[in-house]
Amino acid sequence: MPILVPPAEQYADSFLAAVREAQLTGSGLGDTLSADPAELERDFPAFLAHLRRFEPPAVPPVGFVNSEYLWLVDGETYLGRVSIRHTLNARLREFGGHIGYEIRPSMRRRGYATLALRLALERARALGLTRVLVTCDVDNVGSRRVIEVNGGELEGEFRVPNYEKEIRRYWITLA
C-alpha cells in the first residue's frame, strides 16, 4: 500500500527515473519533476535539504510559509509527491493553496493522485488545519475529479495575474 514519506536518499534511483520519465514524455513537468537529473544525482543530499528548507522549526523568508514535501512511495518506488503549506499568504490564497500534488506520468490514471490528496489531507488535519484550499487549472479535468472526490467544494473559477490559465479554487473542510 502506498504511503507518504519524507524525501529520502533511499528513493533516489526511483525519483531520478521519474524525473527522466517526465522529461521524455513531456508530460506534467511540475516543480519536482522538472529538475535536471544529472545535477540532482551529483548531490542528492543537497536536493533533499532544499526540499525540506521550509519545514518547522525553520523560519521561512518573507513571502514564504512553513511547508513540507512528502513523497508517495510503494516499497522503494517513487509514485509522486505532495506539498503541504502550513499556512496561506496572500499569493497562496489566490493561487496554489495549502496542498499541491503530482504523480509521475507512468503511474497516472491508477488512483494515486486521489490517494495522495487523501493522505495529504490526513497530514493537514494532524497539523491542526481545519479547512484547506486546493487549486487546479480549469481544463485539468483529472485534478478536478481528484479534488471533488476528496470533498472539495468549488469556490469559483478565477484569473490570476501572471498565470495564463483560468483556475478553480476548492475548499475542503477537515472533520
Backbone as a ProteinNet text record, in pm:
[ID]
protein_1_A
[PRIMARY]
MPILVPPAEQYADSFLAAVREAQLTGSGLGDTLSADPAELERDFPAFLAHLRRFEPPAVPPVGFVNSEYLWLVDGETYLGRVSIRHTLNARLREFGGHIGYEIRPSMRRRGYATLALRLALERARALGLTRVLVTCDVDNVGSRRVIEVNGGELEGEFRVPNYEKEIRRYWITLA
[TERTIARY]
84.2	0	88.6	67.3	146.6	128.4	236.3	235.7	309	286.6	362.1	479.9	597.7	719.1	796.7	880.2	969.2	1064.9	1102.8	1200.2	1327.4	1380.1	1496.7	1582.2	1709.9	1805.3	1769.2	1701.4	1669.5	1579.7	1513.4	1425.5	1490.4	1618.9	1686.8	1675.8	1707.3	1704.9	1566.2	1463.9	1327.6	1282.4	1319.5	1284.8	1350.1	1480.2	1550.6	1492.7	1450.6	1383.9	1253.4	1181.1	1056.1	1082.1	1189.4	1225.4	1256.6	1337.9	1372.3	1248.2	1161.7	1037	951	936.8	856.2	915.7	1047.2	1111.1	1099.6	1109.6	1094.9	954.2	855.1	716.6	670.3	740.9	697.4	564.7	535.5	404.4	408.5	335.6	314	439.4	528.4	651.2	622.3	602.4	578.5	709	699.4	818.5	925.7	891.4	996.7	1033.9	946.3	976.9	1041.5	1070.7	1130.9	1279.7	1336.1	1476.6	1568.9	1694.9	1796	1844.5	1814.9	1851	2000.9	2083.6	2228.8	2274.9	2220.1	2255.5	2207	2086.5	2033.8	2118.8	2159.3	2236.9	2372.8	2431.4	2562.5	2559.1	2447.1	2439.5	2295.4	2250.2	2112.6	2084.1	2176.2	2150.5	2122.3	2190.4	2164.4	2023.9	1981.2	1845.3	1741.9	1766.2	1674.4	1668.6	1782.3	1786.6	1708.6	1721.2	1647.1	1495.8	1451.2	1308.1	1257	1342.5	1299.2	1330.4	1373.4	1421.3	1315.5	1187.4	1082.4	1005.9	1054.1	988.3	1015.6	915.4	941.6	1052.7	1136.1	1124.7	1185	1217.3	1273.9	1181.4	1241.2	1165.3	1184.7	1077.7	1092	1113.9	1179.1	1197.9	1064	1065.4	944.8	887.9	757.1	689.5	670.8	729.2	717	651.8	604.1	540.6	603.3	586	630.3	556.3	630.1	571.2	654.7	600.1	673.3	640	739.1	720.8	712.2	623.2	616.4	607.4	675.7	674.2	579.7	501.2	415.5	500.3	518.9	601.4	526.6	563.1	514.9	640.1	676.3	804.1	915.1	1000	1111	1077.4	953.5	915.6	851	909.9	855.4	737.8	621	499.9	465.8	496.9	463.1	491.6	439.5	465.6	345.6	344	251.5	335.2	286	344.7	232.1	262.8	162.8	214.9	142.1	174.6	96.6	166.4	104.4	12.9	35.8	-49.3	-58.5	-142.7	-153.8	-107.1	-39.9	-13.9	-104.5	-93.4	-184	-173	-53.6	-35.7	-95.7	-71.8	-125.4	-277.8	-336.6	-483.3	-541	-463.9	-508.5	-478.3	-360.2	-312.3	-217.9	-249	-160.6	-222.9	-279.1	-347.9	-256.7	-318.9	-246.7	-175.5	-233.4	-181.8	-165.3	-49.8	-24.2	17.7	2.4	40.9	73.6	156.5	184.8	220.3	184.9	211.1	296.5	395.5	482.8	399.2	433.8	349.6	308.1	397.7	362.5	267.8	246.2	160.2	25.8	1.6	-124.6	-239.7	-359.6	-484.6	-494.7	-433.8	-440.1	-493.7	-540.2	-594.6	-492.7	-366.6	-263.5	-280.9	-328.2	-349.3	-458.6	-565.2	-673.2	-620.6	-541.4	-481.8	-385.3	-301.3	-203.2	-273.5	-379.8	-451.4	-518.8	-577.4	-641	-539.7	-422.4	-318.3	-266.4	-257.3	-215.1	-318.1	-445.1	-549.8	-538.2	-504.3	-482.8	-366.7	-260	-144.4	-182.8	-258.6	-302.6	-386.2	-471.9	-553.2	-461.6	-359.3	-264.6	-187.7	-170.9	-104.5	-197.5	-325.3	-421	-502.6	-487.3	-567.6	-710.6	-807.4	-947.2	-1014	-951	-1005.1	-887.3	-881.9	-769.1	-816.5	-731.8	-755.7	-670.2	-733.3	-663.1	-706.7	-610.9	-643.5	-599.3	-661.2	-618.7	-660.7	-599.9	-640.3	-781	-858.1	-995.4	-999.4	-900.8	-903.1	-843	-800.2	-742.8	-854.4	-925.2	-1042	-1004.2	-891.1	-847.5	-826.2	-759.7	-734.1	-864.6	-953.3	-1083.8	-1153.3	-1152	-1215.9	-1149.3	-1016.5	-941.9	-983.5	-990	-1025.6	-1170.5	-1259.6	-1401.3	-1427	-1360.4	-1375.5	-1329.2	-1231.9	-1179.4	-1254.9	-1372.4	-1457	-1444.5	-1377.3	-1359.5	-1490.4	-1512.2	-1628.8	-1579.8	-1632	-1586.2	-1619.8	-1516.6	-1537.1	-1567.9	-1500.3	-1524.9	-1407.9	-1422.4	-1317	-1263.2	-1129.5	-1064.2	-948.3	-918.9	-795.9	-702.7	-577.1	-478.3	-368	-311.2	-203.9	-85.2	-24.4	97	76.2	-46.3	-72.6	-167.7	-130.4	-202.4	-338	-362.1	-487.2	-580.6	-707.2	-805.1	-792.9	-811.8	-800.6	-932.4	-944.6	-1057.2	-999.8	-1072.2	-1034	-1138.4	-1088.8	-1174.7	-1134.6	-1234.4	-1209.5	-1254	-1171.3	-1202.6	-1202.8	-1316.6	-1327.7	-1277.6	-1189	-1132	-1206.4	-1276.5	-1357.5	-1270.4
-118.5	0	124.8	217.5	339.5	424.3	491.7	579	708	810.2	934.2	927.4	964.9	965.6	1093.9	1135.7	1248.5	1209.3	1302.9	1272.6	1214.3	1106.6	1039.6	977.6	960.2	905.2	765	687.7	550.9	545.5	656.2	661.6	734.2	765.4	846.3	785.5	657.3	596.1	604.1	574.3	577	720.3	812.9	953.6	1004.3	976	1021.4	957	832.8	767.5	839.3	883.2	956.4	1090.3	1158.1	1286	1262.5	1161.1	1131.3	1093.9	1015.9	974.2	1096.3	1187.1	1307.3	1390.6	1399.8	1478.8	1411.6	1279.6	1208.5	1220.4	1214.5	1220.4	1364	1460.3	1599.7	1619.9	1532.2	1529.4	1575.6	1680.6	1722	1754.9	1831.4	1866	1967.1	1915.5	2000.9	2042.1	2100.3	2157.9	2056.5	1935.9	1840.2	1752.9	1740.8	1654.6	1730.8	1859.1	1936.2	1960.9	1906.3	1928.7	1851.8	1891	1823.8	1700.3	1578.9	1458.3	1444.8	1483.3	1471.1	1561.7	1681.1	1774.1	1720.5	1668	1610.7	1493.5	1410.6	1291.1	1326.7	1437.2	1480.1	1509.2	1564.9	1597.6	1583.3	1459.2	1432.4	1480	1464.1	1516.8	1667.5	1742.8	1887.2	1913.7	1833.9	1847.3	1819.1	1713	1680	1793.7	1849	1962.1	2080.7	2102.9	2211.6	2188.8	2065.7	2035.5	2059.3	2037.5	2041.9	2176.4	2275.7	2401.1	2484.1	2462	2542.5	2466.1	2346.2	2269.1	2333.8	2335.3	2385.9	2303.4	2365.1	2498	2609.2	2583	2687.1	2807.7	2924.8	3048.3	3087	3072.2	3099.6	3249	3280.2	3420.5	3487.7	3618.4	3696.5	3648.8	3627.4	3581.6	3431.8	3358	3213.3	3172	3047.4	2994.9	2860.4	2816.5	2681.8	2582.1	2482.7	2383.9	2257.2	2152.4	2026.6	1952.8	1882.7	1789.2	1650.5	1570.2	1429.1	1351.7	1238.8	1156.7	1039.9	1012.6	894.9	780.9	677.9	565.4	435.4	336.3	199.8	113.2	67.9	-0.1	99.2	69.4	159	244.5	236.2	304.9	440	544.6	679.3	689.6	727.1	740.2	886.1	973.8	1114.5	1188	1311	1390.9	1477.2	1520.7	1625.3	1734.2	1855.7	1963.9	2022.2	2045.3	2096.1	2225.7	2334.1	2463.5	2473.9	2503.1	2502.2	2621.6	2728.7	2847.9	2905.1	3003.8	3071.7	3215.9	3264.4	3407.5	3459.5	3585.4	3643.9	3570.5	3540.2	3473.2	3332.3	3256.7	3120.3	3119.6	3223.5	3233.1	3249.1	3314.4	3339.5	3220.1	3161.8	3059.4	2964.8	2837.3	2738.5	2669.1	2746.5	2688.5	2617.5	2534.6	2459.5	2336.6	2271.8	2142.1	2139.5	2089.6	2061.3	1916.7	1859.2	1719.5	1695.9	1593.1	1547.9	1400.1	1330.9	1187.3	1166.6	1079	1055.1	1000.9	1035.8	1002.8	856.1	760.9	619.7	567	644.5	598.9	672	755.1	828.9	738.9	782.8	711.3	576.4	570.2	448	477.3	599.9	636	692.5	706.8	754.2	901.5	983.3	1124.5	1137.2	1061.1	1062.5	1018.4	912.5	864.6	967.2	1025.4	1123.6	1241.4	1292	1403.6	1360.7	1242.8	1194.3	1186.2	1132.1	1122.5	1260.6	1351.7	1489.1	1557.4	1529.8	1587.1	1533.1	1404.5	1348	1418.8	1444.9	1515.1	1658.6	1725.3	1862.1	1864.8	1766.6	1754.3	1737	1654.4	1632.4	1760	1847.9	1976.1	2077	2041	2129.6	2214.4	2192	2267.8	2214.1	2302.5	2261.8	2280.1	2358.7	2385.8	2416.3	2351.2	2373.1	2414.1	2490.8	2537.4	2454.9	2405.2	2331.2	2391.8	2417.8	2479.1	2389.7	2410.6	2341.6	2425.7	2397.5	2464.4	2420.3	2510.6	2480.7	2363.1	2353.9	2248	2115.7	2106.7	1982.4	1899	1827.5	1751.5	1644.2	1577.5	1475	1531.3	1644.6	1705.9	1755	1807.1	1848.8	1730.7	1615	1495.2	1452.2	1454.9	1416.4	1504.3	1633.4	1727.4	1705.6	1690	1672.8	1541.5	1433.6	1304.5	1316.1	1403.1	1423	1531.2	1567.9	1660	1805.3	1836.2	1975.5	2042.4	2159.8	2241.9	2362.1	2376.5	2480.2	2619.4	2702.7	2844.6	2922.1	2884.5	2951.6	2935.9	2998.8	2999.5	3140.4	3151.8	3281.8	3295	3417.5	3453.6	3513	3476	3532.1	3598.4	3706.4	3775.8	3682.2	3700	3627.2	3476.4	3435.2	3294.1	3289	3208.7	3212	3143.1	3054.1	2978.6	3024.3	2997.7	3019.1	2903.1	2931.6	2826.2	2809.5	2695.5	2667.4	2661.1	2720.5	2713.2	2631.9	2533	2444.5	2452.6	2444.9	2435.4	2297	2239	2108.6	2125.6	2095.2	2101.1	1970.2	1980.3	1861.8	1836.1	1723.5	1691.3	1633.9
0	0	0	-92.7	-97.4	29.6	67.9	185.2	152	233.8	223.3	319	268.4	349.2	321.4	415.1	385.1	272.7	187.7	83	144.8	84.7	141.6	31.8	62.6	-34	-80.8	1.7	-38.5	-162.2	-195.8	-312.9	-431.2	-419.1	-520.8	-660.2	-675.1	-808.8	-871	-792.7	-844.4	-873.9	-786.6	-809.7	-937.4	-954.1	-1074.1	-1199.3	-1190.1	-1303.5	-1337	-1234.4	-1256.7	-1324.2	-1284.5	-1348.2	-1495.8	-1523.4	-1663.4	-1744.4	-1683.7	-1749.4	-1784.2	-1689.2	-1712.6	-1825.1	-1828.2	-1933.2	-2070	-2074.3	-2201.3	-2257	-2169.6	-2215.5	-2236.7	-2175.4	-2183.3	-2113.9	-2020	-1957	-1813.5	-1785.2	-1647.6	-1571.4	-1629.4	-1560.3	-1450.4	-1331.7	-1216.1	-1151.7	-1033.5	-972.6	-936.7	-896.1	-864.5	-983.3	-1079.6	-1193.9	-1309.7	-1291.3	-1399.5	-1377.5	-1272.8	-1240	-1334.7	-1337.9	-1417.8	-1342	-1393	-1318.7	-1292.7	-1389.6	-1369.9	-1255.6	-1250.2	-1142.1	-1007.1	-1003.7	-879.5	-832.9	-927.1	-894.3	-834.4	-880.7	-830.7	-681.3	-633	-490.2	-442.1	-438.3	-397.4	-254.8	-159.1	-24.6	-23.4	-108	-114.9	-168.7	-266.4	-319.7	-210.9	-133.3	-24.3	78.1	110	205	149	19	-45.8	-33.3	-55	-43.1	98.8	196.8	337.4	404.6	328.5	386.3	458.7	431.2	495.3	602.3	635.8	741.1	876.9	965.2	1100.3	1165.2	1242.9	1301.9	1217.6	1091.2	1005.5	1000.4	994.3	975.1	828.9	748.5	604.9	578.6	466.8	430.9	399.6	396.8	365.5	232.5	229	108.1	101.8	196.1	200.2	331.9	336.5	457.8	491.7	616.1	650.8	563.4	516.3	427.1	432.2	372.5	366.3	238.9	187.4	77.4	136.8	83.7	118.5	-12.1	-16.9	-137.2	-119.1	-222.6	-226.1	-282.5	-201.4	-242.7	-218.2	-296.4	-274.6	-269.7	-151	-135.3	-161.2	-258.1	-294.4	-417.2	-465.5	-589	-560.7	-618.4	-610.7	-706.8	-653.8	-736	-763.6	-668.9	-683.6	-554.8	-545.1	-426.1	-392	-267.3	-223.7	-158.8	-164.8	-87.6	-3.9	121.6	214.8	274.1	247.6	307.9	438.6	546.3	679.5	702.9	630.2	635.9	494.3	478.4	349.6	363.3	260.2	249	137.3	103.6	3.7	-130.7	-174	-303.6	-302.2	-195.1	-187.2	-175.4	-114.7	-109.7	-249.7	-335	-470.9	-562.3	-545.9	-638.6	-565	-565.6	-503.7	-385.6	-292.4	-179.2	-81.3	1.2	104	49.1	-52.1	-95.9	-247.6	-288.9	-429.7	-441.6	-558.7	-578	-723.7	-747.4	-883.5	-877.9	-983.5	-995.8	-1120.6	-1110.2	-1226.3	-1342.8	-1465.7	-1581.5	-1592.7	-1569.3	-1587.7	-1480.5	-1375.4	-1266.1	-1262.3	-1360.4	-1364.2	-1406.5	-1372.8	-1405.7	-1334.5	-1215.5	-1134.6	-994.6	-972.9	-842.4	-745.1	-787.4	-695	-656.7	-747.8	-713.6	-608	-622.9	-524	-388.1	-387.7	-263.6	-205.8	-289.3	-241.5	-175.2	-237.7	-176.9	-47.5	-45	79.2	192.5	164	266.2	306.7	211.2	242.4	332.5	308.9	394.5	537.3	549.8	684	752.8	678.7	735.6	773.1	688	718	846.2	862.2	983.5	1105.2	1093.3	1203.2	1237.1	1139	1162.9	1230.3	1243.8	1307.7	1212.1	1082.9	986.5	988.1	976.6	977.8	841.5	755.6	622.6	531.5	415.2	324.9	186.3	121.8	-14.3	-109.7	-217.8	-322.6	-455.5	-543.4	-672	-786.9	-902.1	-1024.3	-1144.2	-1258	-1381.1	-1418.6	-1473.5	-1514.3	-1611.2	-1700.1	-1801.5	-1753.4	-1628.6	-1576	-1512.8	-1597.6	-1554.7	-1453.1	-1473.2	-1379	-1239.3	-1230.1	-1099.5	-1036.5	-1117.8	-1065.3	-998.8	-1064.4	-1008.5	-878.5	-876.1	-755.9	-638.2	-660.8	-554	-509.9	-605.2	-572.5	-498.7	-539.3	-471.1	-325.6	-301.3	-166.4	-89	-135.9	-61.3	-98	-207	-248	-284.7	-227.5	-260.9	-339.6	-461.2	-552	-499.3	-487.9	-455.2	-582.8	-691.8	-817.9	-912.9	-1029.7	-1130.9	-1140	-1149	-1136.7	-1233.9	-1268.7	-1339.4	-1235	-1243.2	-1151	-1231.7	-1178.2	-1250	-1276.3	-1391.4	-1429.6	-1443.2	-1471.5	-1499.9	-1618.3	-1718.5	-1845.9	-1845.2	-1748.1	-1748.1	-1636.5	-1657.7	-1551.7	-1452.7	-1325.4	-1224.2	-1149.9	-1084.6	-994.3	-853	-758.8	-618.3	-544.3	-470.7	-391.2	-244.8	-157	-13.1	34.7	119.3	177.4	328.8	390.9	536.2	593.8	691.7	756.8	884.8	892.2	1010.8	1119.9
[MASK]
+++++++++++++++++++++++++++++++++++++++++++++++++++++++++++++++++++++++++++++++++++++++++++++++++++++++++++++++++++++++++++++++++++++++++++++++++++++++++++++++++++++++++++++++

